[in-house]
Amino acid sequence: MITVTKIDAPCGARIEGVDLSAPIGKEDLATIRKAWMDHHVLVFPDQKLDNDDFVKFAEYLGPIGDDPFFHPIDGHEKIAAVHRYAHETGRIFADNWHSDWSFMPVPPSGTMLYGKIIPTEGGDTLFSNQHLAWEEMPPEMKERFENLTAVHSAGGAYSRDGAYSEKNFKGAMRFNISDEANKTETHPVIRNHPETGKKGIFGGGYLVDLDGMDHDSAKLRLKELYRWQGREEFVYRHKWEPDMLVLWDNRSVLHCATGGYEGQERLLHRLTIADSPAYY
C-alpha cells in the first residue's frame, strides 16, 4: 500500500510502498499524481531501476519530453546524465534557480532524477515552492509583477558563447550547444497552474527580459523577483541517497544544484515529462 508522508518543508513528500520497476495500477497511479500536485516534489527511496524501468515510470505521467541541449547517455536516446567527475573543479552544473526548459513554447510539466552515484556528503538539490512565494509576496510587489510577461531564453546557457559552451565549461556533462539556444519564448510571470489552477510564479534563471519594458528596467525588476523566489522560507533542501528517484513539478517549483562534494563523483539519470500543448 502506498504511503504519502509530507516532508517538514515548504514542499515535498516521501512516497513509499510502491515498486516503480513493476506495473502500477490505476489507483496507485492516481495516488501518486494527486501527491505530485499537492506536494510538488516527490521522493521515492530504495528503487532498483534499470533504464527501461525509469522511462516506463515517466510514461505513466505523460510523454517523455524533449531535451534540446542535452546529449543522451550511450545506448539510450531519451535519458540524459547529470554527471560530475571526482576530479572536476569548475562550476557546478545548474547552480541557479530555474524551471527546466522554461524557454520552450510548451515547457515540460515535470522532471525526474534517479540517483546512480551519490557522494557521501554535499550535492543537495534545492526546491523553492513558487505557489508559496506568490502567496507570501507583499501586495505592492504583487501589483508590480501580476500582469507582466517574461521573455525566456537558453542563450546564456547553451549558445556558442553560453555558460556551458565548450570554451566555458569542462566536465562530464554532455551538451548540444547550438545557436538555437538564442531563440526566445514568452510566458506570464504569474500564472495559474495548468492542472490545479493554483496561482504561482513561473520561471527562474531563463528569464532574460520583460515584454514591453526597457531592458535596464526589466533587468532590475527580474533581479528583485529572483531574490524573492529563492528566499529560505520557500525552500526544501533535498539530500540524495543511491537508488532514490525524485519527481518534481516544473510548473510549481524552481530547483537549484549545490556543491560540497569535491573529490567525489556524482551521477544521476534524468528525464523530463512533456506537458499538454492545450494548456498553452
Secondary structure, DSSP 8 states (H G I E B T S, - for coil): --EEEE-SSSS-EEEES--TTS---HHHHHHHHHHHHHHSEEEE-S----HHHHHHHHHHHS-B---TTB---TT-SS-EEEEE-TT--S--TT-S-B-TTTTSSS--SEEEEEEEE--SS---EEEEEHHHHHHHS-HHHHHHHTT-EEEEESHHHHSTTSTTSTTT--SS--B---GGGG-EEEEESEEE-TTT--EEE---TTEEEETTS-HHHHHHHHHHHHHHHT-GGGEEEE---TT-EEEEETTTEEEEE----TTS-EEEEEEEE---GGG-
